[in-house]
Amino acid sequence: MRHSRVTAASFIARVLPNPYETALGGPDPEVTQHLLAAVHADFSCPPTGHSISWQDCYDAAQQRPLPHRAGFLLDECGNPVPVPAHRGGEASDRPRTAQAAAVRTHREARGMPLGNQG
């Protein structure tokens, strides 16, 4: 009997059970999820090109729960990482908004019993 391969991503809970998802994602968790994943992809993929496509970076982040996505935009102490030069200037509003959401999500998640999802 042949068994099909199952990727590990199928076992990762992208959406946390309530009340955690709403508490971490704010009034519209789906918007927060998209914002964090999109800014992660923006940071990872400069406009000059990258070996991994923007869409692949975005999709990889979209598979993770909110606390993990927040971690993509924060350093090990929970502070925002510097905005890359290619995202500075006028284009820095979206990253700053995402980093503020990431800091809030990270702080809220620390007090929640999320196990490896947080």
C-alpha positions in Angstrom: 0.0 0.0 0.0 1.4 3.4 -1.0 1.3 6.3 1.5 1.2 9.8 0.3 3.6 12.3 1.7 2.2 14.8 4.3 4.1 18.0 4.9 4.7 19.1 8.4 2.8 22.3 7.6 -0.4 20.4 7.7 0.0 19.8 11.4 0.7 23.4 12.3 -2.4 25.4 13.4 -2.4 28.5 11.3 -5.4 29.9 13.2 -5.4 29.7 17.0 -8.5 28.7 18.8 -10.6 31.5 20.3 -10.3 33.5 22.4 -6.5 33.6 21.5 -6.9 34.4 17.8 -9.1 37.4 18.6 -7.0 38.6 21.6 -3.8 38.5 19.5 -5.1 39.6 16.1 -7.1 42.5 17.3 -10.6 43.4 15.8 -9.8 41.7 12.5 -7.2 38.9 12.9 -7.2 38.1 9.2 -6.0 41.6 8.4 -3.3 41.3 11.0 -2.2 37.9 9.7 -2.0 39.3 6.1 -0.1 42.4 7.3 2.6 40.5 9.2 3.1 38.0 6.4 3.3 40.7 3.7 5.8 42.8 5.6 7.9 39.7 6.4 8.0 39.0 2.6 8.8 42.7 1.9 11.7 42.6 4.4 13.0 39.3 3.0 12.8 40.1 -0.7 14.5 43.3 -1.9 13.2 44.8 -5.2 16.5 43.9 -6.9 15.5 40.3 -6.6 16.0 37.3 -4.3 16.5 33.6 -4.7 13.1 33.0 -3.1 10.1 34.7 -4.6 8.0 37.2 -2.6 5.0 34.9 -2.9 6.9 32.0 -1.5 8.1 34.1 1.5 4.5 35.3 2.0 3.1 31.8 1.8 5.6 30.4 4.3 4.7 33.1 6.8 0.9 32.6 6.2 1.3 29.0 7.3 2.4 30.0 10.8 0.2 31.2 13.8 0.2 34.8 14.7 2.9 34.7 17.5 5.3 33.0 15.1 4.6 35.6 12.4 5.2 38.4 14.9 8.6 36.8 15.6 9.6 37.3 12.0 9.6 41.1 12.6 11.2 41.1 16.1 14.6 40.4 17.5 15.2 37.8 20.2 14.3 40.4 22.9 10.9 41.2 21.3 12.0 44.5 19.9 11.3 45.5 16.2 14.1 44.7 13.8 15.4 47.6 11.8 13.5 48.3 8.6 15.6 47.4 5.6 16.9 50.2 3.5 14.8 49.1 0.6 11.6 49.6 2.7 12.6 53.0 4.2 11.3 56.4 3.4 7.6 56.8 2.4 7.3 53.0 2.2 8.0 52.6 6.0 4.4 53.2 7.2 3.3 49.7 6.5 6.4 48.1 8.2 6.0 50.4 11.3 2.3 49.4 11.6 3.2 45.7 11.3 6.0 46.0 13.8 3.7 47.7 16.3 1.2 44.8 15.8 4.0 42.3 16.2 5.2 43.8 19.4 1.6 43.8 20.8 1.0 40.2 19.7 4.4 39.1 21.2 3.6 40.7 24.5 0.1 39.4 24.7 1.1 35.8 23.7 3.7 35.6 26.5 1.0 35.4 29.1 -1.1 32.8 27.2 -0.9 29.0 27.5 -0.3 28.4 23.8 2.4 25.8 24.1 4.5 25.5 20.8 1.9 27.6 19.0 3.1 30.8 20.8 
